[in-house]
Amino acid sequence: MTRGTSAASGRSGHDLVLRNATIIDGTGAPSRPGDVAVAGGRVAGVGLVGGKGRLELDCTGLTVAPGFIDIHSHSDLSIFRDPGAPNYVAQGVTLIVSGNCGFSAAPVDLDNPEVAALLEGERLADLITWSTFAGYMEALEGLPKAVNVATLVGHGSVRATVMGLGDRAPSPGELEAMRSLVVEAMEAGAFGLSTGLIYAPGVFANTDEIIELARVAAERGGLYATHLRSESDLLLEAVGEAARIGREARARVQISHHKVSGRRNWGLVKTSLDLLEAYRRTGLEVTCDVYPCTAGATGLSALFPSWTRRGGKEGFLALLRDPEARERIKRELGRPSLDWQNLYFDAGPEGVYVSESRAFPGVLGRSLAEIARSGGPGEGTGPRDPVDVMFELIEKDFNTGVIVHGLSEEDMRRVLGHRLSMVADDGGVVVPGEGCPHPRVYRAFTRALATYARDERVLTLEEAVQKMTGLPAWKLGLPDRGLVREGAWADLVVFDVWGLGYDSDFGDPHYLSKGMVHVLVGGEFVLRDGRPTGARPGVVVRGGAVRPS
């Protein structure tokens, strides 16, 4: 066989042939010219493809790559609101992995008000028709969707279902009940266990509890993905805890959205990345993901001390009605803590912006400091304390969302360029025009390619693509995804390198990325000539005890 000629050369009957493309195959290897053939939903040939396809597209000047895999998404419920996932498709994302940061859409008990609040049940309860993880997966299966979906099971969701949001260790019976829920999720196809150790109830769990549950997932082929207990002053200790969990549970570890918060801590990621390399040398499989920007997004409640979250939503609101508790909160927000990550202190009121508020839509895109200077979110008449603004926002809307600045561009570039990192968006499916979300939901993958690979050369295009495709596919144990090679699923993107761009920005996010010409999921166009087709070929990709066919 001539070098570069596919085994399918000379055959006819391809459904599609992409001709004269530049191929970046997802392995990190240098790009090369060639054709890509598709038949039966899979890649049928790569190189000099002979024969005639039913459809042939000239891709001269365009790049063909595997569809992008978002290994850290929060689309558990939002995919049901807009299954076309336009913000993802426009970026070339063909597989989203949800259930991160300790929160998954199952297990869920909406009769428990604490759990309902945890999953924003007050807003999205009408979408939930399940209680078990298997039921959730069945609902996903029945949903016509433009992208493939996979999910982890969230430790916080498991813990809340069994024991609420309380700050205590589980009894032996409760721990066994949590184990059973993780087993059920793994057998239903979860890819592993996630934790969110700055959020209730994960913040109240000790390391031994997490080891026990991570072991259950690992024994069934699952990984352990963690939002660390601290991404601030105690970053290095938190990385060490993740490593201990991985070692004792015999689990593969994924550190979520790796970063360090607060100017006083900038530069620590150099040491944390050195730690990851050291753990790798001693046999622990540990990797990380990163979003290419310098601000995070979360719920406003996550900015309050952990002790305020022990009683769920109602307990929290009761504390805010107590003058002594309010004064204690104000004192603690004014300094770093060894007990919880003080995101408010890391960013300051100038760095915390409101991204979602149904009670006060007029404050969207504005910082706490700006809102305070103007008198508050209501009808204030003079400057106010930004913490009082926080109190008013969350009292009127417990699910207020915020964007939190406080990260370093240099740190982000260091993580993005590191060999153990993958690209993620840490967002979800968004309804265009609704709220003022973090712009990463529209541009994370495009920004990594256009800004940091093409323009600034923090990494090569091949490295950037690998971090979006081959590397996350390897981490998930999916040998037939994330690569342009014969036999792999034909999740493919065709883009114009020089046309890649984005207009989405903080305060003005609702713009789809530009530059994707075609996006295929399972060999079917979901974007063609830059326009959505309306097709819904996405599937549920299962892991754990149930391997994808």
N, C-alpha and C positions, 0 to 999 in steps of 0.2 A: 504494500500500500504506500502511495506517495505521502511523505510527511505533510501533515496538516489536512489530509483528506479524511472525512469521516467514514465510518463503517457503512453509513447509509448512502455513500456515493453511488450514483448510477441507479438508485431506486427512484421510483416515482410514487405519487400518492401522498406526499407531505401535505398537511393541511395549510401550512404557512412556511415560507422561506424568507428570512430577513437577509437580504443580499448586501454585500460590499460594506459591512459594518466594521467598526473598531470594537473588538470584543474584550471586555474586562470580566474575567470568569469567576471572580469571587475568592480565588485562592491567594491573592496577593501577587501572582505572577504578572510580568509585564503585559500590557495590552498587545493585541495582535490583530491583523486584518482577517476577515473571513465572513462566512455565512453561518446562520443558525436556522436549522429546520425544526419544525414542530409537527408532531403527529400524535393524535390520541391524548392530548393534554400534557405530553412530555416532550423534552428535547430529543429529537430524532437524529440530529447530526450537527456537528460543529466543525468548521474548517472550510474546505472546498466541497460544498454540497452539490452533488449532481442531481439529475432528474428535475422534474418540474413540480412546483407546489401549486395547490389549488388557488392560493393567493401568494403573490410575490411582491415584496416591498423593497424598493431601493433605499438602503440606509447609508448611502454615501455621505460622509461627514458627520454621521451620528454614531453614538456608542450604545452597544447592547451589553447589559449586565444582568445579574440575577435580580429579581424583585427584592426590595429592602425588607429586612426583618426588624421590627421595633421590639427589642427584648424587654423594654420597660414601658408599658402603657397602663393607663387606668380607664380602659374602655369597657369594663365589665358590664355596665348598664347603658352607657351612652351609645353603644353600637346598636341597641334596640331603638334608640330615638332617630338615628339616621344611618341605616345599614349601608348606604352608599359611601359612607366615610370619605367625603370629598376632600377634607384636609389631608388625609393620608394618601389617597390615590394620587393627588396632584404632586405629592413628593416622591412617588414611586414605591410607597410601602405596600407590600402585598401580604404580609403576615404581622399581626399585632399580638403581643403576649401580655395579657392582663393578670389581675390578681396580685399585684405588687404592693409593697409597703405594708404587708400584713392585712390588707383588705381585699376580699373577694366577694363576688355576688352570692356565694353560697359557702358553707351552710348559712341559712338565715331563718330567723324566727321573728316575723313581723308583729307577733302578739307581744313581744317583749319591747317596750318602748325604748329601752337603751339601745337595743340592736337596730330598731327602726331608725333612730337618730344616727347611729354609726354609719348606716348605709344610705343616709339621706332618704329614708323611707317616706318621710313626709312629702317629698317631691316626686319620688319615682316609684312609689308603692304599686301604682297601677301597672307598672311594667313587670313586676315580680309575680310569677305564677308557680313558683317552686319553693321548696324548703331545703332539699338535699342538693349535694353537688351533682349527682347524676341527673336530677331534674333540671338543674341549670344547663348542663351540657345538652340535654334533650331539647331545651328551648333554643339554645344556640344553633343546634342542628337544624331545627325547623325554620330558622330565620334566613330568608334570602338576603345575601350580603355580598358586597363587592370585594371584600378582602377575606383572607383566611384568618382564623382566630385560634388562639391557644390560651391556656390560663394556668396559673399557679393557685394553690389554696392558701388563703391568708390566715396566719396564726391569730391575728386579732379577731377575725370573724369566727374562728373556731372557739377561741377563749370566751368571747362575748356570748356565744350561743350556749355554752356550758355554764359559765359562772358570772355573766354580766361584765361590768366595767370595774369591778372592785379591785382595790389595792391589797391583794393578799395572795398567798400561795395556794395552789389547788390542793384539795384533799386527794388521797389515793384514788377514790372513785371518780372524782372530776378529771384527774389526769388520764385515767383509763377511758373516760368518755371522750376526751379530746383526741386521744390516740385513735379511737374508733372512727371519729369524723375524718381524721387525716387518712386513715386506711380507705374509707369510702371514697374520698376525693381522688386518691391515687388510682384506685380501681376504676373510677369513672373516667380517668384520662388526664388528671392534673400532671403538670411537669415538675412539681415539687412544692416546697413550703416557702412562703415569704414571711418576713417579719417587718414591722414598722415600730422600732423601739424608742421613738420619741412620741408616739401616739398612744392614747388610751384604746384598748387595755394593754397593748404590748409593752408600754413603758413600765408596767407593774410586774412583768414576768421576770423571774430570775434566769440565769444562764442555764441551770440544770433543767428547768422546765423546757426550754427551747431545744436543748440537746435531745431530750427524750422524743420530742415531736419531729425534729429534723431526722432522727434515726429512722423513724417510721417511713418517712418519705424516701430516704436514701436506700433503704432495704428494698424499695420498689422502683429503683432506678431514677428517683427524683433528685433535684438539686436543692440547695438552700440559698435563697436570695434574700438579702437583708438591707433595709434602710437602717444604718448603724445607730447605735444608742447615742452617739454624738458625732456630729460633723463640724464640731467647733473645738472648744478647749480640750476636750478629751478624745479627739479623733484617734490618736494612736492607741489608746486603751481600747477604744471601740473596735478598731481593726483587729486587735489582739483577741477580743472576745469572739468576733466572727471566726477567726482562725481556730480558736479552741472548740467552738461548736462544730466546725467542719471536721476537725480531727477526731473528736470523741464520738460524733455521729457517723463518721466515715462518709461524709457528704461532700459533694462538689459545691464550691462556694461562689456566689455572684454578689459582689458589693454594688449596691444600687447607686446610681447617679453620684459617683465618687467626687468629692469636693471638700473644701474646708471653708467655714463661714466665719466672718468677723476679721477686720483688718489686722488685729493683733495676732491672728493665727495664719495669715497668708504665708505661703511657702512650706507649710507642713506637709502638703501632698508629695513633695519630693521624698520625704522620709517615709510616708505611708506607702508610696509606690515601691520604695526600696524594701519595705517589709513584705509586700506582696511577692516580690522577686525572691526574697529569702525563704518565704513559705513554700514557694514553688520548688526551690532547690531541695527542700526537705520532704517533698512528696505530696504536698497539699495542692489540689487543683483549685486555684483561686483566680478569678478574673473580676472585671468591673465594667460598668457602663458609665456614660457621661453624656449630658446634654450640652450642646455648644453655645452656651450663653452664661451670663454672670448673675442670674437671678433665679430663685426657685419659686414655686407656687404651692400653696397649701390652704387649709382652712384657718380662719382667724383664731379659732379655739386652740390651735397648736402653739400659739404664741404665749399662752398663759402657763403658769407653773403647773407641774404635773399633779400636785395635790388638789388642784381645783377641779380635776376631771374624774375624781374617784366616784362621784355619784351620778355619772351620766349627765345628760342635758339638764334635767330638772334640778339635780344637785348643784350643778354649775350655776344655774340662774339664781338659785337660792343664795349661794355665796355672794353673788353680785348685789343682792339686796341687803347684805350685812355690811355696815360701815367699817367695822374692824377688819373684815376679810378684804374689802376693797383697799384699805390702807396697806395691808400686808402685801397684796398683789403689787401695788405701786412700788413698794420698797424693793421687792424681789425682782421686778422688771428692770430695776436700775443698776443691776450688777450681774456679772457672770455667776453661774451656779455649777457645783459639782454633782448635783442631783438630777438636773434636767437641762436640755439645751435651750438657752434663752435666745430665740431667734429675734425677738424685739431688740434686745441689747446689741446683737450682732449687726443688725441693719440700721437701727435708729429709726425714729419716726419719719425722717426724710426718705428712708429707703423702703418703707412698707406702703404698698399701693393697693387699693381696693379693686379687685377684679370681678367680684360678684356680690350684689346686694339687692335683693328684691324689695327690701324695705326702703332703701335709699338709692335708687338708680342714678340720681344726680351726682353721686360721688365716685362713680366708676372711673378708673384711670387716674385718680388723685391720691396723693400720699396722705398718711395720717397727719403729718405736720401741716400740710396745706389745708386739710379739712379743719384742723384745730385752729389755724390762724383765721379762718373765715367764720368761726363761731360754732362749728360742729356740723354733723350730718343733718340735723333738724333745722330749726329756725333760730339758731343762736345769734347773739348780737355782738359778741366780742370774742377775743382769743380765749382758747381753752387748753387744758392739759391734754396732750395726745392720748394718754391712757384713758382719760374720761371719754374721749371719742371712741376708743376701742370698746369700752363698756357699753356705750349707747348703741354702737353698731351690732354687737353680738346679742344684746338684750332684745333687740327688735328682729334680728335674723341670725339664728344660731349657725346657719350654714354660710355665713359671709365668707367669701374667698379673698385671698390676698396674694400679691406677688411680693416676694421678699428679696431685696438686693443685699449685697454684702459679700459677694464672691470676687475673686481676683481673675482677671483675664489671663494673666500669666499662668496661674495655677490651672485654669481650664485648658489652656493650650498644652500644658505639660501632660495632663491626663489624656487628652484627646490624642496626642502623638505617641503615647506609650503603647508598647506591643500587647499589653494585656487588656486594653480597653475596647469597648464597643460603643457604637452610637445609639442613643435612645432619645425619646422626646419627653418622657415622664408626663404625658398629657393624655388626651382621650379624643374621641370623636366629638366634634363641636358643631353646633348649628350655626351657620354663617349669620353674623349680625347679632347674635345673642350674647349679652354680657360683654366683658372686656378681658378675655382670657390671655394667658401668657402667649406671646407670639411664637414660642417654640412649637405649639401644636400645629402651626401652619408651615414652619420653615426649618425645623431642626435638621432634617436630612439634607435639604437643599443648601442650608448654610454650611454644613460640614463639607459638602462637595464644592460649592461655589466660592465661599469665602476662604475656608481654611485649607482646602486642597488646591483648587485652581488658582486663586489669586494670591494667597499668602504663603503657600507651600509649607505649611506646618506639617503636612504629610502629603504623600503622592495620591493621585486619583485612585490608583490600584489599592493602596493601603486604606483609603477612606471607604472604598466599596467593600473591601474585605471585612471591615469593622461593621458594616451594615448587612452582610450576607453570609459569607462562609464561616466567619467566627461565631456569630450567634447561632447559626445552624449546627455547628459542631458542639457548642455548649448545650444546646437542647437535645442533641443526639438525633439529628435529622439528616442523614447522609444524602437524601434525595431532594434536599432543598438548599437554597443559598449558593448554588453553583450553576454555571453554564457548562454542562457536560451531558453527554448522552445518557438517557435514562432518568435524569432529574426531572422533577415537575417543571413545567414550562411557566413558572412565575418569572416574568421577564420585564425589564424596563428598557426603553429606547429613548435616549435623551441627547439633546444638543448641549455639549459641554459649555460652549460659549453663550448659549441662551439661558442657562440656569440662573435663576435670580428670585428675589422675593421682595415684597413691599411691606409685609407684616412687621409691625413694630410695637413697642410698648405704648399703650394708650390708643393705638390704632391698629388692631391686629387682624381684622377680617379681610385678608387678601390671600388667595390661593397662590402657592408657589408656581413659578414659571420654568419652562425648559423641558418638561416631560412631553415627548411626542406620542409615544405609545406605552401603555402599561397592560400586561397580560397576566391573568390569574388562571392557572390551570389551562393555559393555551387559549384563553378567551379574552378578547379585548374588553377592558373596563375603561380604558382611555385610548382613543384613537384620533390621531391628528390633533392632539391637544384638547379633545373634547370628551366628556363622559359619555359612555355608550348606554348606560342604564342597565348593563348586564350585572347579574348577581351570581357569579360562579364560585364564590368563596366557600370554603369548607371548614369544619372544626378539625383541627390537628390535635391529636391526643398523644400523651406521653405516659410516663409512669408505667403502670402495669399493662396498659393498653397501648401498643405501638401502632403508629400509623401504617396503613397498608401501602 
